[in-house]
Amino acid sequence: MFSFHLFCRANVTVTDLEEVQDLLKMNIEKNQHLVSGSIQAKVLKWGEDVTDFLPAPDFILMADCIYYEESLEPLLKTLKDLAGLGTFILCCYEERTMGQNPEVEKRYFELLQRDFKLQKVPLDEHDEEYRSEDIHIFIIRRKKMNISS
Ligand SMILES: C[S@@+](CC[C@H](N)C(=O)[O-])C[C@H]1O[C@@H](n2cnc3c(N)ncnc32)[C@H](O)[C@@H]1O
């Protein structure tokens, strides 16, 4: 059983591309009553510098971010640059069967497992109302590096 109480007094940064910042800010405003800590929107293009987001966060929530081939390497770079050994990455995605999506998902998990270990959250532990056979949730942690000379 996985039990995270993420939203008690968390300091949250929501990120996306420049062109959707207004939408992020609108979402923050509409959900402000649910936030007891702090929340801010910032631009983060995957693969680019993450200095502004360090030290490594306790949690990274990734919802539906695995869907196009060109983004895989930059997305994984961002995860590697951001996540420390203590960081929990919660990754959820909807399995898509159209076009290149099955290959993109397969490739993402191949590349991911070079540096991260994965634990699948069983369906019976998903939210009762929103669970669905084609929606998957993983808890992802950084692997400890073997430092050899
Ligand atoms: C399928 S949407 C999911 C949005 C949201 N997480 C959700 O679950 O509703 C994918 C999001 O990834 C963002 N995105 C796509 N490519 C990106 C990139 N290279 N760097 C940062 N964000 C990117 C898109 O702008 C979009 O908001």
The ligand as an SDF file (V2000), in Angstrom:
LIG
                    3D

 27 29  0  0  0  0  0  0  0  0999 V2000
   -0.5060   15.5140  -22.4380 C   0  0  0  0  0  0  0  0  0  0  0  0
   -0.1330   17.0510  -21.6800 S   0  0  0  0  0  0  0  0  0  0  0  0
   -0.3410   16.6850  -19.9350 C   0  0  0  0  0  0  0  0  0  0  0  0
   -0.6030   17.9420  -19.1590 C   0  0  0  0  0  0  0  0  0  0  0  0
   -0.8550   17.7110  -17.6490 C   0  0  0  0  0  0  0  0  0  0  0  0
    0.2990   17.1900  -16.9770 N   0  0  0  0  0  0  0  0  0  0  0  0
   -2.0540   16.8460  -17.4630 C   0  0  0  0  0  0  0  0  0  0  0  0
   -1.9290   15.6850  -17.0760 O   0  0  0  0  0  0  0  0  0  0  0  0
   -3.1630   17.3190  -17.7330 O   0  0  0  0  0  0  0  0  0  0  0  0
    1.6320   17.1200  -21.8320 C   0  0  0  0  0  0  0  0  0  0  0  0
    2.2420   18.4160  -21.3240 C   0  0  0  0  0  0  0  0  0  0  0  0
    3.6550   18.3740  -21.5490 O   0  0  0  0  0  0  0  0  0  0  0  0
    4.0750   19.6560  -21.9580 C   0  0  0  0  0  0  0  0  0  0  0  0
    5.3010   19.5230  -22.7480 N   0  0  0  0  0  0  0  0  0  0  0  0
    5.4250   18.9550  -23.9670 C   0  0  0  0  0  0  0  0  0  0  0  0
    6.6900   19.0230  -24.3980 N   0  0  0  0  0  0  0  0  0  0  0  0
    7.3950   19.6500  -23.4150 C   0  0  0  0  0  0  0  0  0  0  0  0
    8.7630   20.0200  -23.2860 C   0  0  0  0  0  0  0  0  0  0  0  0
    9.6330   19.7620  -24.2580 N   0  0  0  0  0  0  0  0  0  0  0  0
    9.1560   20.6300  -22.1480 N   0  0  0  0  0  0  0  0  0  0  0  0
    8.2370   20.8770  -21.1590 C   0  0  0  0  0  0  0  0  0  0  0  0
    6.9260   20.5510  -21.2220 N   0  0  0  0  0  0  0  0  0  0  0  0
    6.5060   19.9560  -22.3400 C   0  0  0  0  0  0  0  0  0  0  0  0
    2.9230   20.1720  -22.8070 C   0  0  0  0  0  0  0  0  0  0  0  0
    2.9370   21.5750  -22.9260 O   0  0  0  0  0  0  0  0  0  0  0  0
    1.7120   19.6510  -22.0460 C   0  0  0  0  0  0  0  0  0  0  0  0
    1.2340   20.5610  -21.0780 O   0  0  0  0  0  0  0  0  0  0  0  0
  1  2  1  0
  2  3  1  0
  2 10  1  0
  3  4  1  0
  4  5  1  0
  5  6  1  0
  5  7  1  0
  7  8  2  0
  7  9  1  0
 10 11  1  0
 11 12  1  0
 11 26  1  0
 12 13  1  0
 13 14  1  0
 13 24  1  0
 14 15  1  0
 14 23  1  0
 15 16  2  0
 16 17  1  0
 17 18  1  0
 17 23  2  0
 18 19  1  0
 18 20  2  0
 20 21  1  0
 21 22  2  0
 22 23  1  0
 24 25  1  0
 24 26  1  0
 26 27  1  0
M  CHG  2   2   1   9  -1
M  END
$$$$
